[in-house]
Amino acid sequence: RCRAEMQQMVLDVADKEERAKLLDAEYAKMQPVNRSLYTFRIMDVINSIAKQKTEIAKIIDDIRTIQKKSNKISDTLRRTEAVADERVYQEADAQKNDPAMVQSYRYLSDLRQLFETLVDVISETGAKDREARDYEAKRKQLKSRLDANNLTRILDDLHQVRAENDTLLAQLKASRRL
């Protein structure tokens, strides 16, 4: 019985020595890690994300404000146009013989047409602005791909730091056992 226990202990010691050699070899392969550099990189990425969030919030706020103004102006224009149309039509209808009234109704009709053209031009301008912003976003996205490579390196560094921590933890545990 004692011999069996001793043989088991010898096998356990051999396994632990083999494991220690593997861990030593793995530790030797690892490069020295500059933790402050990796921490700085991670914090830089976090700060960049925070800045992007604030910029996005500002843009969304601007869009909402412009949309509200546009809706308000459109509503006011429709109401004003309806009132002016009704009044000019009533006057022109009442004074059919007066060519000035008929001409004023035609001018109002032309004015309405010009406003519609103006609204279309403004809409097209907005579409072009959106398109320009989309192209700018694509440009930034392409540029950020380069930054994504940096992020990949940071993540690799993070994994390396974690592996080093695990190795150091294992060594610490092993030294406490001895």
Legacy VTK file of the C-alpha trace (Angstrom):
# vtk DataFile Version 3.0
C-alpha trace
ASCII
DATASET POLYDATA
POINTS 178 float
0.000 0.000 0.000
2.753 2.454 0.889
4.603 1.548 -2.292
1.499 2.287 -4.352
1.121 5.679 -2.667
4.793 6.436 -3.216
4.579 5.460 -6.876
1.513 7.706 -7.237
3.380 10.588 -5.589
6.364 10.051 -7.923
4.002 10.172 -10.927
2.354 13.349 -9.584
5.725 15.011 -9.076
6.810 14.032 -12.604
3.573 15.473 -14.044
4.024 18.698 -12.122
7.643 19.024 -13.217
6.605 18.479 -16.832
3.870 21.106 -16.467
6.372 23.530 -14.895
8.754 23.016 -17.851
5.922 23.702 -20.323
4.955 26.866 -18.458
8.586 28.003 -18.339
8.913 27.457 -22.097
5.691 29.355 -22.746
6.835 32.197 -20.497
10.168 32.375 -22.309
8.340 32.729 -25.639
6.358 35.715 -24.411
7.729 39.160 -25.142
8.028 41.699 -22.382
4.771 43.616 -22.115
4.543 47.358 -21.663
1.264 47.571 -19.794
1.122 51.346 -19.655
1.306 51.520 -23.455
-1.554 49.058 -23.849
-3.591 50.832 -21.213
-2.973 54.127 -23.018
-4.107 52.604 -26.319
-7.258 51.205 -24.774
-8.085 54.523 -23.103
-7.472 56.316 -26.412
-9.986 54.050 -28.152
-12.511 54.627 -25.360
-12.058 58.404 -25.593
-12.475 58.262 -29.373
-15.742 56.370 -28.980
-16.990 58.908 -26.434
-16.198 61.775 -28.821
-18.032 60.004 -31.619
-21.083 59.535 -29.410
-21.209 63.251 -28.566
-20.814 64.194 -32.240
-23.618 61.815 -33.198
-25.856 63.291 -30.498
-25.169 66.812 -31.811
-25.944 65.794 -35.386
-29.178 64.101 -34.351
-30.157 67.211 -32.394
-29.447 69.428 -35.419
-31.469 67.156 -37.688
-34.448 67.251 -35.329
-34.284 71.036 -35.042
-34.098 71.504 -38.800
-36.928 69.024 -39.332
-39.125 70.879 -36.850
-38.395 74.222 -38.504
-39.066 72.796 -41.937
-42.385 71.299 -40.843
-43.430 74.548 -39.166
-42.593 76.621 -42.247
-44.372 74.159 -44.545
-47.509 74.253 -42.393
-47.487 78.058 -42.247
-47.001 78.220 -46.008
-49.912 75.884 -46.669
-52.245 77.823 -44.400
-51.193 81.199 -45.827
-51.491 79.896 -49.358
-54.993 78.547 -48.710
-56.174 81.848 -47.195
-54.617 83.957 -49.980
-55.991 81.668 -52.670
-59.494 81.817 -51.213
-59.501 85.603 -50.865
-58.045 86.331 -54.290
-60.392 83.833 -55.930
-63.433 85.363 -54.217
-62.414 88.863 -55.335
-61.642 87.736 -58.867
-64.931 85.833 -59.039
-66.875 88.792 -57.701
-65.261 91.203 -60.161
-65.000 89.066 -63.288
-64.896 92.115 -65.527
-61.890 93.597 -63.733
-58.778 92.260 -65.547
-56.535 93.247 -62.602
-58.316 90.751 -60.312
-58.050 87.946 -62.839
-54.388 88.821 -63.385
-53.752 88.856 -59.609
-55.222 85.347 -59.350
-52.886 84.234 -62.161
-49.958 85.824 -60.341
-50.922 83.954 -57.186
-51.028 80.733 -59.174
-47.589 81.500 -60.626
-46.310 82.355 -57.148
-47.568 78.994 -55.851
-45.767 77.264 -58.720
-42.549 79.129 -57.901
-42.847 78.153 -54.219
-43.295 74.512 -55.225
-40.190 74.793 -57.387
-38.340 76.392 -54.472
-39.401 73.578 -52.135
-38.224 71.027 -54.714
-34.869 72.775 -55.027
-34.485 72.853 -51.247
-35.347 69.148 -51.063
-32.800 68.366 -53.761
-30.215 70.427 -51.923
-30.933 68.467 -48.758
-30.584 65.215 -50.683
-27.242 66.372 -52.081
-26.096 67.369 -48.594
-27.089 63.935 -47.283
-25.248 62.330 -50.161
-22.162 64.407 -49.380
-22.388 63.374 -45.713
-22.720 59.748 -46.789
-19.579 60.045 -48.894
-17.801 61.706 -45.998
-18.933 58.894 -43.706
-17.650 56.330 -46.204
-14.332 58.163 -46.331
-14.107 58.123 -42.560
-15.086 54.460 -42.543
-12.282 53.641 -44.943
-9.916 55.616 -42.776
-11.168 53.835 -39.683
-10.294 50.513 -41.293
-6.723 51.575 -40.843
-7.609 52.349 -37.245
-9.266 48.920 -37.049
-5.854 47.448 -37.691
-4.658 49.374 -34.658
-7.617 48.025 -32.723
-6.683 44.515 -33.802
-3.189 45.080 -32.499
-4.597 46.411 -29.240
-6.836 43.388 -28.866
-3.886 41.105 -29.594
-1.910 42.973 -26.963
-4.786 42.584 -24.532
-4.870 38.833 -25.138
-1.128 38.731 -24.615
-1.442 40.620 -21.326
-4.191 38.245 -20.196
-2.061 35.246 -21.108
0.825 36.736 -19.182
-1.464 37.318 -16.207
-2.630 33.715 -16.374
0.963 32.505 -16.546
2.019 34.704 -13.648
-0.988 33.529 -11.663
-0.098 29.900 -12.349
3.505 30.539 -11.294
2.318 32.275 -8.152
0.040 29.373 -7.280
2.827 26.904 -8.033
5.284 28.803 -5.825
2.762 28.889 -2.964
2.307 25.124 -3.212
6.017 24.515 -2.833
LINES 1 179
178 0 1 2 3 4 5 6 7 8 9 10 11 12 13 14 15 16 17 18 19 20 21 22 23 24 25 26 27 28 29 30 31 32 33 34 35 36 37 38 39 40 41 42 43 44 45 46 47 48 49 50 51 52 53 54 55 56 57 58 59 60 61 62 63 64 65 66 67 68 69 70 71 72 73 74 75 76 77 78 79 80 81 82 83 84 85 86 87 88 89 90 91 92 93 94 95 96 97 98 99 100 101 102 103 104 105 106 107 108 109 110 111 112 113 114 115 116 117 118 119 120 121 122 123 124 125 126 127 128 129 130 131 132 133 134 135 136 137 138 139 140 141 142 143 144 145 146 147 148 149 150 151 152 153 154 155 156 157 158 159 160 161 162 163 164 165 166 167 168 169 170 171 172 173 174 175 176 177
